[in-house]
Amino acid sequence: MRPRRLRRSSGTASAAPCNPRSGRGETVDTHARVTAVLGPTNTGKTTYAIERMLGHRTGIIGLPLRLLAREVYDRIVAVRGPSVVALVTGEERIVPPRTQYWVCTVEAMPEGMGADFVGVDEIQLCADPERGHVFTDRLLRMRGLHETLFMGSDTMRGTIAALVPQAQFLKRERMSELTYSGAKKISRMRPRSAIVGFSVENVYAIAELIRRQKGGAAVVMGALSPRTRNAQVDMYQNGEVDFLVATDAIGMGLNLDVDHVAFSSLSKFDGRRMRPLAPNELAQIAGRAGRGMKNGTFGVTGDARPLDDGVARAIMDHQFTPQNKVQWRNHALQFGSIDRLIMSLEAPSTDERLVRAREADDLRALKALGDDAEITARCTDGPSVRLLWDVCRIPDFRGISHAEHASLLEMIFNYLHQRGSIPDDWLARQIKRIDRTDGDIDALSKRLAFVRTWTYVTQRKGWTNDETHWRGEARIVEDRLSDALHERLTQRFVDRRTSVLLRRLGQKEAMVADVNETGEVTVEGEFVGKLEGFRFRADKGAGSAETKTIKSAALQALAPQFHLRADRFYNAPDTEIDFTEQGGLMWGEAAVGKLVATQDALKPGIEVFVDDIAGPEVIQKVQRRLQHFIERKVAALFEPLIVMQKDETLTGLARGFAFQMVENFGVIPRAQVADEVKALDQDARGALRKHGIRFGQFTIFMPLLLKPAPTRLRLVLWSLQKGLSEFPESPPPGLVTIPVEAGAPAGADTMSGYRNAGTRAIRIDMLERLADMLRAEDSRGGFEAKADMLSISGTTLEQFADLMEGLGYRAEKGERVKVKAADTVMPHDGTEQAMDAAADTDVPEKSEAVTAPDDAPDKPVMDVAAEQPAGGVTEAADPTPPADVPEDVAAIPDDGAAPIIEEPAETPEVEAAISDTPAEELTPGTEPYAEVADQEMEVFYTFTWARAPRRQNADRGAPRGKGKPPRGKKGGKPGGGDKGGKAQNFSSKPPRKEKAIDPDNPFAAALMGLKSDK
């Protein structure tokens, strides 16, 4: 039977549901089959439609989303090749010359082509408030010449039967079960889950949370470009991430490997208001779980309340309220004028099932442009009005505002109406402004939305001068932005490292770890942290949940590495190991343990820093190696002590004293063991001296143990015995005096090899040498500091005064006129003889260089020529060298410079040297005295024994009630005496009762000399 030709419908305001008229002059088979394939998700409806279409010579299939259209296009191309398959969406147009099969979005389905097959997917969207009128128009008017197929929910059965009476129905059952699992936290979500949000902000927040807790998620939204969406979906499908965060776009036929769907919200913004989702809408999204024969589950998460039992049961049983009302808009448009076009678009329907659609974006734009006088003046004929309507149908991808969108449409319409096409330079500027890949996700998303406008415009036939060129330009920019957006989404929401490690941990397979020379650890090629010694430190950039995953994976993979590293450490030389001043034990730059106190001060214990995963064998090996190291270190640095400790020839009091020396690490203040020292006889002292013990006035010590290395270890061991939380640090080597550290624990100065004296501490061995010098001074009458005293203490005069006060002396400060020692003033009468006499005078210009004794460790060498003389006084030069100056120094001649000739002496001191009048009798106005206005003064100190150490300057006066001498005595001041008025004999030590002189006392010889002088 030959099919008859039907003429095109004239179009009325009311619909003709039963009329299968679909286009202009088609030849329609009166026996063409119209079938509605209805059922829940995962029934294979879309696959069935593709198979039916490929069974025909030509076909058109309309899909709800361009993302789904791209997926179907790729599937058909894989079967039939790209030369016969077209893809047409609002922003993409691939049309080969020999196209047989058209894959389109529902809005882009071409009319009047007379294809053998026509299919429309997700036909239940006829009820959608935004796009429903487009699906309803395809339901009423789109027909294939031989077969028409509508796929969707069973809720549309009644409506389709009423509007398309000839339609046949084919029901398909779901291939797997769908079960409600209730509420579950995102942190407990199992892999291969999809979390659904209904706003961009919600999707981003969920994706960020999953990244921190689960390693990352793919993001799928309807606003993404097909290229970005495909890249994100591929990342999920390939297993790079186990979670998908999406909008309700996944509910429209996307075939994903999802086991569980969780709703983070049960309401959405539909463009005008927030409304709860209907059960059938929830079912459409939940149905993405469980593909093929694999069962799936759905539930809620986040702030979403649990589903009502009735709603959950309806979703599981696929029982929903029938869809009896669908959105509709008149397709028979009149283009006589803008007003007539608007009237035809707003024409009501005569069928109760067809509800006039609310004002869409294209109608709103048409009304806005119709109010413009210039636009109205241009639209005086049908083609102009039709052109205006085509321009108004440009989607508002940018979403800035209706006014902004209308302004852009006005510019495009004016160009098209006035020039016939959009100017190349203007279009180039619009695209170039968008062609930037910098910025964050939001910036790239906005640029993608902007470029979609120009992608849509360049797809319109005849709107540009070179359609191929501008379509390519817009596509290049969109692809570039799509790739950049995919990269940003991946950077922000995917932690590949954690994702890989979690997946491998779940597989329970042995993972491969690698440690480079710097200790950086990679597991399965992913950097996870550093191995410091025998402890693993996870990457600091990871979050708390991520750190737990990384550490778990790393420690599991590092087990063999710990054994290899332990073997290398056990065989390492002692030079690679060291201890810190806080008791830590280091292997290179890595901490591997610390010292702990034991009962034996010279045998500290070891606490190792080894991760438990390394195992007891590694822990024991590290501990043994560190124990060997510290034992050898103590034996080397404290050899004199250990030898003395093992000396069995020491007996009695000598052995007991040696034990005290060991307990105090070779340094004891003499006052602490004064009684024990007195009790030692000469033989005992001799035996102790053989081991290097020196009995000093202030300290009993072993000089070899005052060196920097033993001192550093002594402080650590002493701090361990004291149980200190923070150990005092050893002083820098080579310093004779150091500032006293405030808050230091008692005894820290002694363990450091110093003795506190005032605000400074002086090294023990140098203090004993200073005591030897002070022994020769008159502490009763007072004395001034000598140059060798300042040199041996390494101090200035002010510091030396403070030091002496700390040792128990009183320092009295004074000032006097400074006399230049380098100049000997001769009488000058202007004669040549006087000049010659002055020139013949031998004036030494430099004093000797005083150095510390040779046996002082790290002794400083000071040139005191530039320092002040002892006590600040410089006497007139004497051509005869002092007795204590070496002959080679005294014999050094002057540098040959001409002597300084000055005016006659004008000071009492100098005048006394050249006249018979005593200096103290010369007064101002007396010849030859002449007063000098500006005289250089110098500071000097006089030191006397004060019996008790204290800080005090003479110019400030003594504090009341402090520092007074005992009753009946004058405190060592010159001229003092007891009640009988008998003058007392003073030395550098305070007076004491007469006792038997200890022959081994360092002051015995001097004291016996004093007694013999009497």
Secondary structure as UniProt FT lines:
FT   TURN            17..18
FT   TURN            30..31
FT   STRAND          33..38
FT   HELIX           45..54
FT   STRAND          59..63
FT   HELIX           66..80
FT   HELIX           82..84
FT   STRAND          85..88
FT   STRAND          93..94
FT   TURN            97..98
FT   STRAND          101..105
FT   HELIX           106..108
FT   STRAND          117..120
FT   HELIX           123..127
FT   TURN            129..131
FT   HELIX           132..141
FT   STRAND          147..152
FT   HELIX           154..156
FT   HELIX           157..163
FT   TURN            165..166
FT   STRAND          168..171
FT   STRAND          178..183
FT   HELIX           186..188
FT   STRAND          193..196
FT   HELIX           200..214
FT   STRAND          218..220
FT   TURN            222..223
FT   HELIX           226..237
FT   TURN            238..239
FT   STRAND          243..246
FT   HELIX           248..251
FT   STRAND          260..263
FT   STRAND          267..269
FT   STRAND          274..276
FT   HELIX           279..286
FT   TURN            287..288
FT   TURN            292..293
FT   STRAND          296..300
FT   TURN            302..303
FT   HELIX           309..317
FT   STRAND          326..328
FT   HELIX           338..345
FT   TURN            352..353
FT   STRAND          354..356
FT   HELIX           361..370
FT   HELIX           373..378
FT   HELIX           382..392
FT   HELIX           402..419
FT   HELIX           424..434
FT   HELIX           441..459
FT   TURN            461..462
FT   HELIX           467..493
FT   HELIX           496..507
FT   STRAND          513..515
FT   TURN            517..518
FT   STRAND          520..523
FT   TURN            524..525
FT   STRAND          526..532
FT   STRAND          534..538
FT   TURN            540..541
FT   HELIX           544..570
FT   HELIX           574..576
FT   STRAND          577..579
FT   TURN            581..582
FT   STRAND          584..587
FT   TURN            588..589
FT   STRAND          590..596
FT   TURN            601..602
FT   STRAND          605..608
FT   HELIX           612..614
FT   HELIX           616..637
FT   HELIX           639..646
FT   TURN            648..649
FT   HELIX           652..663
FT   TURN            664..666
FT   STRAND          667..669
FT   HELIX           670..673
FT   HELIX           674..679
FT   HELIX           682..690
FT   TURN            691..692
FT   STRAND          694..695
FT   STRAND          699..701
FT   HELIX           703..706
FT   HELIX           708..722
FT   TURN            733..734
FT   STRAND          737..739
FT   TURN            742..743
FT   TURN            746..747
FT   HELIX           748..751
FT   TURN            752..753
FT   STRAND          754..757
FT   TURN            758..759
FT   STRAND          760..763
FT   HELIX           764..774
FT   TURN            775..776
FT   TURN            779..781
FT   HELIX           787..793
FT   HELIX           797..806
FT   TURN            807..808
FT   STRAND          809..817
FT   TURN            821..822
FT   HELIX           832..839
FT   STRAND          850..851
FT   TURN            854..855
FT   TURN            857..858
FT   STRAND          861..862
FT   TURN            864..865
FT   HELIX           870..872
FT   TURN            883..884
FT   HELIX           887..890
FT   HELIX           908..914
FT   HELIX           919..921
FT   TURN            924..925
FT   TURN            927..928
FT   STRAND          937..945
FT   TURN            954..956
FT   TURN            960..961
FT   TURN            967..968
FT   TURN            971..972
FT   TURN            974..975
FT   TURN            979..980
FT   TURN            999..1000
FT   TURN            1002..1003
FT   HELIX           1004..1013
//
